Amino acid sequence: MDKKAVFTQVSQLEERLGELHHELRGLKEQLAYLIEENHYLQMENEKLRERLDVDVQEDDSEESPGEDKKKKPFVGEGYDNLARLYQEGFHVCNTHYGSIRAEGEDCLFCLSFLHQK
């Protein structure tokens, strides 16, 4: 083999390795994003399941055997539910509704929404 051909072949191999490294880095970034998103969704799912369990327990304790299945919500029940959701760490504003708030941080949109009269 000619020395020039060997050098060309090594150069081409180096370029391919560089491309593979670049592709691997992109895949690694995508994987990190997916892991972070999965963790976020697991946390949100866990909080929603806890909230669902609390709501089901409250409904079971409030019902009596002779009571009608159709309950009329009292005035302010929706506001109370939104306030409870906010206290549990979820956004109630129209911008980020249902997503998890950063722990220990308040959302000005949510607070202004909850303090409307």
N, C-alpha and C positions, 0 to 999 in steps of 0.2 A: 504494500500500500504506500501511496505517496504521502509525504509528511503534510502537504497542504490539504489533502483529502481527510487525513486524521484530524487535523486542526479544525476543519470545517465541520466535521461530524461532532466533535466535542463542543463546538460553539452552538450547533443546533440543539444538542442535548441540554446544554446549559439554558438555552432559551425555553425549551419545553419544561424544564424543571422550574424555571421562574414563573411560567404561566400556571403550572400545577400548584405552585405555592400560593400564587395570587387567588386561584380558584378555591383552594383549601381555606384561605383566610376569609373569603366571602362566605363559605359554608359555615365556618366557625361563628361568624357574626350572626348569621341567620339562626343558628342553633341557640346562641345566647339569647336572642330576642324571643324565640319560641319558648325557651325555658322560663324566662321572665314572665311572659304572657300566661303561660300555664300556671305558674305560681300565683299570679294575680287572680286568675279565674278560680283556682282552688280556694283561695281566701274568700273571694266573693261568694262562691258556692257554699262554703262552710257557714258564713254569716247568714246567708239567706235560709239555709236549713235550720239554723238555730232559731231564727226569727219565725219560721214556719212552725217549728215545734212549740214555741211559746204561744203563738196565735191559736194553734189547735188545742193546746191545754186550756187556754182561756175560754175558748168556745165550748169545750166539753164541760167546764165547771159552771158556766153561765146557764146552760140549757137545763130545763126541768122536763120531766116526762109529759106533762100536759101542755107545755108551751108550744105556740105556733112555730113552725119552721121558718116563716118569713118574719124577720126582725126589721123594725124600722130604725135606721141609724139616727142617733140623736144629733142635734146641731153641734158642730165642732168636732165630730169624730174624725173627719178627714184631716183636719188640722192636727189633731192629736197624733194620728198615725204618721203624718209627715214629720212632726217634731220628734216622735220616737225613732223613726228611721234615721233622722239626722243625728240623734244622740247615739245611735248604734254604729255610726261611722259612714253613712251613705249620703251622697248628694241628693238634695230635693229640688235644686234649681233646674230650670229648663235647659241650661247649658250642659250640665253633666249628670242629669238625672239617673239615679240608680248605680252610678259608679262609686267605688270606695274612695273616701276622703283620705288624705295623708294623715297618719296618726298624730293627734295633737294639734292639727291645723284647722282653722275655721275657714269657711268659704263665705265671702262677703255677699255673693249672689244668694246663697241659701239663707243666710241670716236676714238679708233685706226682705226676702220672700216670706220668711216666717214671722217677721215683725210687721207685716202689712196689716192694716185694719180695714 
